[in-house]
Amino acid sequence: MYMPDSKIKGRNTAAGVFNRYKYLYLLLIPLAVYYIIFCYLPMYGIVLAFKSFDYSKGIIGSPWNNFQNFRDVFSNPGFWTAFRNTMIISLGRLVIEFPIPIILALLFDEISKRKFSRVFQTIFTFPHFLSWIILSGIIITLLGNNGIVNQLLALCGLPKNSVLMNGKSFLGLLFVSNIWKEAGWSTIIYLAAISGINPELYEAADIDGADRFQKMCVITLPAIKNTVVILLLLAVGNMMNGGFDQIFNLYNPAVYSTSDILDTFVYRSAFTDATGFGFSTTVGFMKSIVNFILLFGADRIAKVLGNEGVF
């Protein structure tokens, strides 16, 4: 059907595009309101990093302190311990935890009977819906000093384990428990990417005599490479977060030296050590800067290597 040029141009204007997709834009309103209220409006509080906070004067009325909060942070040995632990734990999550969902997705895709595949997906995904409060209670009940495992060891005349009290073993517990909780959920994204692969590629590979492992390496992995790169970039940009919920509910003073991360350090600084909100805000501000640098740097490297980025 013929359509005048004026109508075509009208439909391509901003008003025309908005009119065509107005109901989709309406669906974005709750999300936009959420981010405005909980993410953008609180950002004015970042000025606490540059002020000596006075409760009677409020955030805006408090006096500037000539970067004293930054000097206090840099001279605090607990900050550098938390910074080091955050980097070690986050790098461990990238190296140990990040590949697991990819491997699971490839294994699920190789299961010929879809019923079995769905059962395994459900089993691996279920822990994601349990909070760390519940899971930490289970772990402490099993591995605590008076937990079930130690009681069984005592009955057998064996020494008690000290997983929750030993720094190195505690780090291993963090990685294993987080894989158990989140690997199945993360697998869903890769399975969605795999489901979009053209099945004719596998049929052509069958004709060429490729086995299942060869098809995985030549077809499946290259097809989901962009998805892997994007999720890896997001994981790098989230490195400085470390996993507050998990660590806060599991750790104890005995493992502070190896498991105290910036988020738990900020929590104790604000609510336990009484260092002031300016001090804790400064730590959070510096953490955000490092996260941005890591994300931007990883994005540039990905584009130099010929991959898609997030910017």
Secondary structure by P-SEA (a helix, b strand, c coil): ccccaaaaaaaacaaaaaaaaaaaaaaaaaaaaaaaacccccccccccccccccccccccccccccaaaaaaaaacaaaaaaaaaaaaaaaaaaacccaaaaaaaaaaaacccaaaaaaaaaaaaccccccaaaaaaaaaaacccccaaaaaaaaacbbbbcccccaaaaaaaaaaaaaaccccccaaaaaaaaaaccaaaaaaaaaacccaaaaaaccccccaaaaaaaaaaaaaaacccccaaaaaaccccccccccccaaaaaaaacccccccaaaaaaaaaaaaaaaaaaaaaaaaaaaaacccccc
